[in-house]
Amino acid sequence: MRISNSIYLAASGDMGFGLTDGADCNVYLIDCGRTKVLIDAGVGIDSSRILREMENDGLSYRDISHILLTHHHADHAGGAAFFKELLGCTIIAPAQEAESIEEANELVLGLDMARRAGYYPQDYSFRACRVDHPVRPCDSFIIGNIRFIVYDGSGHSMGGVCYYAEVDGYKSLFAGDLISHGGLISLQNIPGADLHNYARSVEALENLEVERLFPGHGCFSLSNGYSHIDKVIKAFKSLGIPRNAI
């Protein structure tokens, strides 16, 4: 589904637009000129549906050179192995979570708890995937004609990140599950979730100009993106807890 000149929604599950498998996060495809990147990879259940979505939009998935993972949870990173095997693409992921992605450590991922809670089928397993480039907050890199800057996204998971870039002339934040439309957070009873880390990550975005916000689930915002972040910041600064999506 085309969102803007250079951004497409390649996957979205039951907590979003229902394009692909129900457990998929929002997977964004960015046209970087000479190449394309994916932000997150979905859960890895019938990933061929994601390929068909790209083809329906007139895109060649073989142009994808990189996948930028926001964090290690299965709905975001479980499909990385599929794309790496198919395309040989470069996997960029948070340094603090690279080991759990490479080892498919279900305890660290919180996958055993998520399965019991009904988020994934009982027979679902996370496929390990090698991380080519671990990244940390304040890192930056260029892919094609777009420069990405890494921001801390920990709190929802133990070491997640957000990716900030100017796309189509708009300053855009690909926020993973840190912040959603309407100023929602996603603080879960799983390993690595931490309220104080969450507040620190969000408050570090206070002076960032964000025109467009692309969260890991639900609706995205093509204007006034910072307003959703500001709601979360104000709640934390008042010593409260922002509205939780769960």
Phi, psi and omega in degrees: 000121183284130179258317180211188182304322188240001184238134178232149170266108185270337179205152176190131186261209186292337178269012180221244188254001175066032181283324189227206183305145185301333182272356181291144167281180168288122175251121181256135173255130179244126174277112183259023179094267182282347185208174179229152177231156171250138168263109185071169192227004182076184189277338181093012173261115183052056179294345177297336176295327177293319177299319181294324177298318178297315181296323178298334178269007179076023182257147172263114180294343180289351176277354182284122182253337185220149167238126180255107180272131178280326177195176193269000181299149191299325182292344179254324189246350184296335180269359184299320181299321179301310183290324180294319178293320183287319191244345185067027185285160180277130180259120175251130185210161179301133182301321184290342182245004181299318183297318181292328175290318182287331182259354183050047183282101188294329179292315179291322179291341186075016186291324179299318179291321181293324176296314180297328179280354176092011181284334180227154175301151182297333181266007180285139173225146180279128178270123180300147181214133179289134176267123183277321183223099173288139181235157180230160176307139182086350173294155173215155180203160181243131173235120184059238182255019183235133175261127179253138176243136184265130175241152179298135176230019182289159184122308171290318172230176189290336183206031182295167179224165170243156179241128182246133182203155171265116183234128182057029179084005181244135177285118192235141177241122174263100200266000185057224181258014182292313183220136177242169179307135180090004180078031177272148170247175178226084179258114187245159176275070182220161179302137176093342178287137185206121185297317183291321175296322179301310181299317180298316180298315182291317182295337176290347179268002191302320183260013181274131176280115180235109178272324180233134181243126180240096182277170183283345178213156174076199187284149173259167182236124182263003173205155179054038182302326183294335183301328180287322177293319184298325178299320181289317179301314182298321179295316179294319182292337177273009180071016177263185177241125180299165178300133184260140181289342183252000000 
